[in-house]
Amino acid sequence: MRVFTSLTLALCLALPAHAQSDRDARLAVAEDYVSATMEGMDMQEFIRQIWQPMVQQMAQNRQTLEPEQIARIETLFSEELTEPLTEVMQAQDEILADLLTLEELEALRDFYNSEHGRSVMEKMPQLAQIQQPMISRVLQAKMPVMMPKIREITTGETE
């Protein structure tokens, strides 16, 4: 009985240490992945994907912006978002370490570091840019239907 109790106690004490070392391993791989993605990331292009749809929406609503105004908007977004978004992107290692298994993280890192993986990831902003107007059109078409329902859900009022 003492042997059984000793083994149980030893196992219980070892599990937290194993869990921490497993997370440490996941975090190390996640850090490698994040480092690789940040190295090839064009943060200004990423930020451009945020403000351009707004400017396009304004143009669709017949609010003409001069090139100088668009340049000022780009500068504003760049100045305000570059640092905090970089911090968000760099902090994703902790999140990834908690969400993914070691094997998944290794596969992600290895894919990103491969020739094809890097190429695919570099093209993702282009995909987002191409899809953004499509997504905007869907939202624009659906919002008149959805807003009364949202108002009903949030206030209990019906039209």
N, C-alpha and C positions, 0 to 999 in steps of 0.2 A: 504494500500500500504506500509506503514511503517513496518507493521508486516512482510510482504513478503520480503522486503528489508533486514530487520534485520535477518530473518531466513536464507536468502541466504548468507549474510555476515558471520553469525555464522557457517554455513555449510562449506563455503570456508576456513575459518580459522581453522576449526576442521580437515579437510581432511589431511593436511600435518602432523599434530600431530598424527592422527590415522595411517597414512602411516609409520611414523617413529616408532611408538610403535609396529606396525605389523612387521616391519623389525627387530626391537629389539627382538621380540618374536622368529622370524625365526632364527636370529643369535644365540640366546641362545640355541635353539634346535640343530642347526648346530654345535655349539661348543661342545655340549654333544656328538653328533655323532662322530665328529673328535677325541675327547678325547678317546672315546671307541675304535675307529679303530686304533689309534696310540698305545694304550695300548697293543693290541694284535698283532701288526705288527712286523714282523721280517725284519727290514730294510736291513740287510745284504743279506737276501734271495731275497728281492726286487732288490737290486743292482746286485746280481748274475744273475738275469734274464736279465740284461742289457748287461753284458760283456760276458756271456757264449755263446750266439749266434755268437758273433764276433770270439771267439776262435774256435768254431765249424766250422765257415765259413773258417777260416784260415786252419784248418785241411782238410776240403774238397778240398781246393786249394793246397793241398800237402805241406803246410808250417807247418812242425812239430815243436811243441813247447815242450820244456822240462818241467817237473813238476815244476821246480824252476821258470821258466819264467811265467807259468800260475799263480803260487802263487804271483809273483810280479805284474802281471796284476790285480789280485784280490785285492791286497793291494792298488795299485794305485787307482782303482775305488772306493774302500771303503774310502780311505783318501780324495779323491776329491769330492765324491758325497754324503756321509752320511749327512753332515750338510746341504748343500743346498737342497737336496731332502726332508729332514725332515722339513725344513722350508716351502717348497712348499706344502707338505702334511698338515702341520698345518695351512697354510693360506687358505685351501680350504673351511673353514667355511664361510668366506665372500662371496665366489663364490656361494656356496650352498644356502646361505641366499638370494642371488639375483636371483637364477635360480628356486628354488623350493618353493612350497607353504608351509605354516605351516603344513598342513595335510600330505603332502609328506615327509617333514623332520621328523615329528613325526613317520610316518610309517617306514622310513629308520632307524631312531634311535632305534625304538622298535624292528625291525627285527634284526638289528645287535646285540642288547643286548639279544635276545632270544637264547636259546640253539642251535637251528637249524641254525639260522642266523649266529651266531658266527662260527659254524662249516663250513658252506658254504664259508664264507669269508676267513677263514683260509686255505681252499683248493684252492682258486682262483690262488695263485701263481703256484701251481702244474698244474692247467689247462693251464696257460700261458706257462709254461715250456714245456708241452706236445705239445701245438699248435705252438710254436715258430719254430721248424724245418719245420712244414707244411707250415707256412707262408713264411719262407725263400725259400722253394722250389717253391712256387707259384711266388714269386718275382723274383727268379733266372730265371724261365722259361719265365716270362713276360717282363723282362727288355730289352732283345734284340729287342723285338717288340716295346716297349714303348719308348726307348731312341731316335730312329730316329724321332719319332713323337714329343717328347719333344724338340729335337733340332730344328725341323721345327717350332714349336710353339714359341720358345724363340728367334730364330735367323732369321726365315724365309727361311732358307736353306733347300733344299731337297737333298736326296742322288742321 
